[in-house]
Amino acid sequence: MSMKELDRRGLVLIGCGKMGSAMLAGWLERGLSPAAVWVSDPNPSDWLQAQGVRINQGLPPDPAIVLIAVKPQMMGAALPGLVALGGGGTLFLTVAAGTTIATYEQVLGAATPMVRAMPNTPAAIGKGITAICSNGAATEAHLRLAEELLSAVGQVVRLEGEHQMDAVTAVSGSGPAYVFHLIETLAAAGAAEGLPPALAMQLAKATVAGAGALAEEAAEAPDQLRVNVTSPGGTTAAALKVLMDEATGFPALLKEAVHAAAERGRELGR
């Protein structure tokens, strides 16, 4: 489906908070006509109101896509108003955490093409990664459309099925928070060694951001990049002896943390 088809039939965005705004900004930059966008949001931002899109003006009769970007707790209020668009030629794409495809199908009908996606917050600067899965009514063309739209905010990967979504949520969906906490604690540790807190924070931010960028761009795998910077008996080796301890270091801690997040995701989806 081309951008021209989207312009003709329309795109509906339910919820335009940080994630919805990031995606909308990416689509408009790629040439989507503001007149083809219907946004439903109870508290539209000043930025949204300046984009020239239709805000809280109902729904087009046969939109190409409905993108659901509301908080999970608002889903009960949002879905009933979309029933008329279910079971037809409209693709429903959801980026809401914790809500299963089956939940949508109960309201919209099993014949409704559905793609469920899990983006993450670096989408706000076009550096996100989004994992997607679909129901049986979604075709390859629907998946390609979802990929095209979501690529406006970063990388897109396909899952084998929805059963992998809780693990994805635990790794990449929640993962930015783990990295932000690493920055916090690395800066605090630097301050404890005598650095001014502002300088320690600057060093921590730049180090984590730079290492992440290097890990993405380098030909070597992360384990080799780690070896490259670790001289035997040196300062990095002394730190890694603590961090790589199988019982108390990163291996056990992150495995436990990711498992806890995945388990919580499974509970929320029930």
Buried (B, 14 or more C-beta within 10 A) or exposed (E): BEBEEBBEBBBBBBBBBEBBBBBBBBBBEEEBBEEBBBBBBEEBBEEBEEBEBBBEEEBBEEBBBBBBBBEEEBBEEBBEEBEEBBBBEBBBBBBBBBBBBEBBBEBBEBEBBBBBBBBBBBBBEBBBBBBBBBBEBBEEEBBEBBBBBBBBBBBBEBBEEBEBBBBBBBBBBBBBEBEEEBBEEBBEEBBEEEBEEEEBBBBBBEBBEEBBEEEEEEEEEEEEBBEEEBEEEEEBEEEBEEEEEEEEBBEEBEEEBBEEBBEBBBEBBE
